[in-house]
Amino acid sequence: MQFSPFTWDGHSFFARLPAANKIEPKGLVREGCIFVGLFDFIKNLGGNQETRIAKSSDLAKNPKAIREDRWAAIEFLADDVADTKSAVRGLLARFEFSLEHGINDTREKEKALSGIMRHGEAALPIILEHLKTTTRIAWPIKILKSLVRSEERVVECLLGTLDYSDVSFDQARTDKNYDILCHLADYKRHGLKDRISHFLSVPDERVRYAAAEVLMEQDLDEVGETLEKLMRDENPDNSRIRQAVVQKYLDLNWAIQKPDAFANRQVIGPVYINDQNRLVVSQS
């Protein structure tokens, strides 16, 4: 009986078996080149566990792999690998690409997520290490927020992944900082100002805006002086940020801490500071 060869690392799998072992594995369906149960057959073979994990990890991170093979590899890493470091690292690599077929992409990523969650907080150091180097952070952060119950710890983890170096010529790393800042805008925590203000002067306007949004969610006593500087910034490149801060003060009726720093108590256009040091819109 002839079989369609299954290739592993470019070599025919069946060709490497002794002739006596060239029997059709239970559950193998050859029609349409769909190999049902083949990976289970491979898992039950003798051999080095580390080698099987390494090959599964290679398959899981390969967007060009046969879909069924990649799925079987993800299942193996998610369900059968006990070693936390090996399993989590292999599964995190699946988040480094997206498939054109959205349903399959989500299915694989959700399986990888559940496989990582199986290891609980033991997976956290590996996830944090991964977040510092990857630019694909959406799913790892989703896992991080599910594993960590303390908001303070989530904030510390997110702050630890920000890149404070000059990334102006690296769009992927710039986008990563932007995404992390967007996540941080969901939290209020004392002491964020100094660590976030750095991003108010980076070249990318989206990142500057995201940093301003984080600051606008903090206690006014801590960030008021910084926000008032943004309201006095007449640089046209920062006009969107300036308008957003002014609107925040109007909406929340926040008091201006240093009204004398504004010439004639005018903030922008028809917006002035009244006698109670609140922003008002002139009707004249």
N, C-alpha and C positions, 0 to 999 in steps of 0.2 A: 504494500500500500504506500502511495506517495503522499507526502505532506507538503503544504506550503511552508517554507522555512520561516521560522521566527528569528529575527535578527536581534542580537544583543551586542551593543558596541560594534556594530558593523559585521558581526560574524553570525553564521547560521547556528541557532541553538541546537536544533535536532542533529545537525551534522557532527556536533561535538559529543553526542551520546554514543555509547557502544551500540553495536547493531542489535543486541538482545534487548536493549532498552528503548528501541524506537517503536514504542507503542503509543497509541493515541491517548492522551490524558483524559480522565473523566471530566466531562463538561466542556470539552474543546469543540467548538463549532467553527468549521472552516468556511462555510458559505459566506460570501461578502467579506471575507478576510477579517471576521470578528472572532477574536480568541477569548471565548468565555471560559473563565476558570484557569487560564494558563498561568497567571501569576501565582495562584494558589499552588499549582503544581510545582512551580519553581521554588516557592517558599519551603516546600516539604522536602526538597532535595538536601543532601548533605552539603556542607561547605562552611566557609567562614562567615559568621554573622556580620562582621564588620564589612566584608565585601558586599553582601546583600544590601546592607544599609547604604553603602556608598553608591551602589548602582541605582538604588531606589531614589536617592537624593539627586543623582544626576538626571534621572527621568523626570522627577517632580519639577525641576527648574527649567526643563527644556520645552519651550513653546512649540517646537517643531516635532516633538515626539508624537507617536500614535496616541490618539486620545485615550483609548482603552488601556494602553500600557501606562500612561501617565497617571490615570485614575487609580489603577491597581497599585502603583508605587505610592501614591498619596495615602491610600487606604492602609497599606502596610506600615508606613511611617506613623500614621495617626492611631492605628489600633493595636499593632503588634510589637512595636519597638519600645522596650522598657526604659532604656537609657535616655534621660531627659535631654542632655546636651545633643545627642545624635538626632533624636526625633525632632526637637524644636528647631534646630538649625536647618534640618532638611525641609521641614514644613514652611519655615519663614521664607525660604528661597522661592516658594510658589507665589508669593505676593510681589515678586519683582517684575512680573509681566501680566498683561491682560490679553485674553483671547477675543477674537472678533465676535465669536458666538457668546453673547452675554450670559445666557442661561448656563452653559457649560462652565464659563469662567466663574460665575458666582457659586455654582455647585462645588467646584474644586476648592475654591477659597474658603467656603463655609466648612468643608470637611477638614481642611488644614487648620482652620481656627479651632474647631472642636478637638482636634488632635492635640493642639498646643494647650488648650484649656484643661485637658485631661491631667496635665502635670501640675496644675495649680501654681502656687507662688514659686515653686522651684524653677519655673520657666522664666521668671522675671529678670534675673541677671542676664540671661541670653537675649531676651527681647530688648533690654536697654542697650546692650552692646550692639545689637543689630540696628537699633534706631539711630545710633551715632554715626553709622556709616551709610545707611541706605537713604535714598531719596523717595522711596515708595513707602509712605508712612501711614496711610489711611487704615489698613487692616491691622498692622501692629499696634497702633494707638487704640483701635477698637478693642483689641485683646487686653492691652494695658489697663484701660478703664474698667473692663469686666473683672480683672483679677485684683485690682487695687481698690479697696473700699474707702480709704482715706483721701479726701480731696487734696489735703496738703501734700500728701505723698505723690499724687498724680501730678500736681503742679511742679514739684521738684523734679520729677522724671521728665516732664516736658521741657522745663528750663535746661535740663542737662543735655537735651538734644539740639538746642539752638546752636547755630554756627556763628561765632562772633568774628571770624576772620573775614577778609575781603573776598566776597563771593560774587562781586558785581559782574564778573565775566563768566560765571557759571550759572546758567539759568535754572538748572535742576536744583542746585543747592539754594538758590534764591527762592525758588518756589517752595522748597522745604521749610525755610524760615517763615515764609508767609503762612503756610498751612499750620505750623505749630503755633504761631501767634494767634491765628483764628481760633484754635482750640483753647488757648490761654484766656481769651476774652470771655470764656464761660465761667471764670473763677475770680473771686475777690480774695486777695491775700496780702497781708502786710509785708512790706519789703520788696515788692515787685518793681517799684519805680526805677531803681538804679540798674536793674538787670534788663529792663525793657527799653529805657530811654536811649540806649545805644542805637537802637534801630530807627530812631526818629531822624537820623542823619545819614542813612544809607542811600545809595542812588535810586533804588527802586521805589517808586511812589506807592505801590500797593503794600509793600512791606512797611513803609512809614505810616501809612493809613492804618494798617492792622495793629501796629504798635500803639498808635494813638487810641484805638478802640480798646485795647487792653487797659491802658491808663484810665480811660473814662469810666471803666467799671470798678475802679478802686476807690478807697476812701478819699474824699476831697481834701481832708487835712494833709494827706500825704502827697497828693499829686497836683493840688491846686496851682502851685507856683509854675509847674511845668506846663500845665494846660493853658494858663494865662499867657505864657510865652508863645504858645502856638496861636493864640488868638491875636497876638501882636505881629505875627509873622506875615509880612506882605509879599513874600516870594510867591509869584504866580504858580510855581510848581507845587506849592503846598496849599493852594486855595481850597481844595476839597476837604483837606484836614481842618483848615481854619473854620470853614463853614460848619463842619460836623461838630466841632467843639462848641462853637457859639450856639448851635441848635440844642446841644445837650444842656448847656447852662440855662437856656430859655425854658426848655421842657421841665427841668427839675428845680428851677428857681434857685439855683446855686448862688451863693454870695461870692463876689470878687474879693480876693484877699489883698490885692495891691491896686486899688482903683487909680491912684495917682500916677501909676506907670502908663496909663492910657491918656494920650493927649486930649484935652478937653472932654475927658471921660467918654470919648467916642471909641467904639470897638470896631465896627465895620458898617459901612453904609448907614442905614437908619437905626442901627442898634447902638444904644447908649447905656451907661451905668447910672442908675438913679441914686437918690439920696440914701437909700437903704443898701446900696452897693449890689443891687440886682440888675440884671440885664432887662432892658425894655426896648420895644420898637417904637420909634417916634412916629406919630401920626401926621406930622406936618410935612 
